[in-house]
Amino acid sequence: MQSKLVVALLTLGMLTGIFLAAPPARGLAQVALDPPKYHPSYYVPGEQLQFTLTIGGGDPTKYDILVVWDDGVTRTNWSGNQFNDVSLAGPPPVSSIVLTFGILPLTASPPMKDGDLYYVEVHDSGWIESNGTGPGRMTYDTVPF
């Protein structure tokens, strides 16, 4: 009985090691936020949110990027067409682009109110056109801020 358990644990350990050591088939689009400029942990109205989108060789080169502010129920407020079909073309294996979004003042319509949920999302290039519906829609990365 103990020998079967030992063999099973060794097999599981070897399989786990193979999965951890195997490189990914391809990279995924990733977004990284620059830190806030005026406060150590959050952005303030009127501040420029700066973020970097990075892709690896073999990734698609066109994306829809959304800056989303959400009250947790509707998820209807985002940056519109500002980052529709953003193209990255650079030498393989890695390409990146730096983008900025002005944090809206509280008087904007719709306002970016305190207490909402905030994200930068990277989607396939047809996301904005289809309002995130339909076949083939894909989200590559989501970063809260």
Secondary structure per residue as TSV (DSSP state, phi and psi in degrees):
chain	resnum	aa	ss	phi	psi
A	1	M	-	360.0	-44.7
A	2	Q	H	-67.8	-33.6
A	3	S	H	-68.0	-36.0
A	4	K	H	-65.5	-39.3
A	5	L	H	-65.5	-42.8
A	6	V	H	-62.8	-44.3
A	7	V	H	-63.7	-42.3
A	8	A	H	-63.2	-42.9
A	9	L	H	-66.7	-39.5
A	10	L	H	-64.0	-42.7
A	11	T	H	-62.8	-45.8
A	12	L	H	-60.7	-42.7
A	13	G	H	-62.9	-41.1
A	14	M	H	-67.2	-41.8
A	15	L	H	-64.9	-40.8
A	16	T	H	-62.0	-42.3
A	17	G	H	-62.9	-37.1
A	18	I	H	-64.7	-44.6
A	19	F	H	-66.4	-36.6
A	20	L	H	-73.3	-31.9
A	21	A	H	-86.1	-18.3
A	22	A	S	-71.4	131.1
A	23	P	-	-72.2	152.7
A	24	P	-	-64.0	151.5
A	25	A	S	-63.1	-38.3
A	26	R	S	-157.8	162.1
A	27	G	-	-77.1	167.2
A	28	L	-	-120.3	152.4
A	29	A	-	-60.7	133.2
A	30	Q	E	-131.6	143.6
A	31	V	E	-117.5	139.5
A	32	A	E	-128.2	132.6
A	33	L	E	-93.8	140.1
A	34	D	-	-74.7	151.4
A	35	P	-	-67.9	154.7
A	36	P	-	-59.9	151.3
A	37	K	S	-92.3	-30.7
A	38	Y	S	-107.1	-12.2
A	39	H	S	-144.5	146.0
A	40	P	S	-67.9	-22.1
A	41	S	S	-129.9	-5.9
A	42	Y	-	-147.7	159.4
A	43	Y	-	-88.2	151.9
A	44	V	-	-114.0	155.3
A	45	P	T	-55.2	137.1
A	46	G	T	90.2	-13.5
A	47	E	-	-76.2	150.9
A	48	Q	E	-90.9	116.3
A	49	L	E	-81.0	119.3
A	50	Q	E	-110.9	132.8
A	51	F	E	-142.5	156.0
A	52	T	E	-118.9	127.2
A	53	L	E	-100.6	128.0
A	54	T	E	-126.3	135.7
A	55	I	E	-126.6	158.9
A	56	G	E	-101.9	170.0
A	57	G	T	-60.6	138.2
A	58	G	T	90.8	-10.9
A	59	D	S	-78.0	158.0
A	60	P	-	-59.1	157.1
A	61	T	S	-110.7	2.5
A	62	K	E	-128.6	132.3
A	63	Y	E	-139.4	155.0
A	64	D	E	-102.0	128.1
A	65	I	E	-117.3	134.4
A	66	L	E	-120.6	137.3
A	67	V	E	-101.1	116.0
A	68	V	E	-113.1	133.6
A	69	W	E	-124.1	129.5
A	70	D	E	-137.9	136.2
A	71	D	-	-84.8	6.0
A	72	G	S	92.0	-8.2
A	73	V	S	-120.9	-51.0
A	74	T	-	-87.8	-38.4
A	75	R	-	48.4	48.6
A	76	T	-	-113.5	-6.2
A	77	N	E	-101.7	116.2
A	78	W	E	-147.5	179.5
A	79	S	-	-74.3	11.9
A	80	G	T	64.6	-138.2
A	81	N	T	-90.1	8.4
A	82	Q	T	-56.4	-37.3
A	83	F	T	-119.2	42.4
A	84	N	T	-81.6	129.3
A	85	D	T	54.3	51.6
A	86	V	E	-70.4	126.7
A	87	S	E	-105.3	137.6
A	88	L	-	-120.2	120.7
A	89	A	-	-135.1	115.0
A	90	G	-	-154.5	175.0
A	91	P	S	-68.0	135.5
A	92	P	T	-61.7	157.3
A	93	P	T	-93.8	-6.9
A	94	V	E	-132.7	141.0
A	95	S	E	-137.3	146.8
A	96	S	E	-147.1	160.9
A	97	I	E	-143.2	141.6
A	98	V	E	-102.7	129.4
A	99	L	E	-126.6	157.0
A	100	T	E	-130.8	151.2
A	101	F	E	-138.0	128.3
A	102	G	E	-77.9	119.6
A	103	I	-	-62.6	125.3
A	104	L	-	-70.6	144.6
A	105	P	-	-71.0	163.5
A	106	L	T	-65.2	-16.7
A	107	T	T	-87.0	-3.6
A	108	A	S	-71.1	163.5
A	109	S	S	-125.5	114.2
A	110	P	S	-78.3	145.1
A	111	P	-	-74.3	155.2
A	112	M	-	-95.2	86.4
A	113	K	-	-76.4	154.2
A	114	D	T	-63.4	144.4
A	115	G	T	91.4	-11.3
A	116	D	S	-74.2	171.2
A	117	L	E	-96.4	135.6
A	118	Y	E	-124.7	137.6
A	119	Y	E	-145.1	153.9
A	120	V	E	-111.1	125.2
A	121	E	E	-121.5	141.9
A	122	V	E	-114.3	121.7
A	123	H	E	-123.6	171.1
A	124	D	E	-63.9	163.7
A	125	S	T	-71.7	-5.2
A	126	G	T	-102.7	5.8
A	127	W	H	-66.5	-49.6
A	128	I	H	-64.8	-42.9
A	129	E	H	-61.2	-33.2
A	130	S	H	-102.6	5.8
A	131	N	T	58.5	31.2
A	132	G	T	76.4	14.4
A	133	T	-	-115.8	164.5
A	134	G	S	97.2	171.1
A	135	P	T	-70.5	149.8
A	136	G	T	83.1	0.7
A	137	R	-	-70.9	134.2
A	138	M	-	-139.7	136.9
A	139	T	E	-105.9	124.2
A	140	Y	E	-91.3	-37.2
A	141	D	E	-156.5	147.2
A	142	T	E	-137.6	125.8
A	143	V	E	-125.6	119.0
A	144	P	E	-76.4	152.1
A	145	F	-	-143.5	360.0
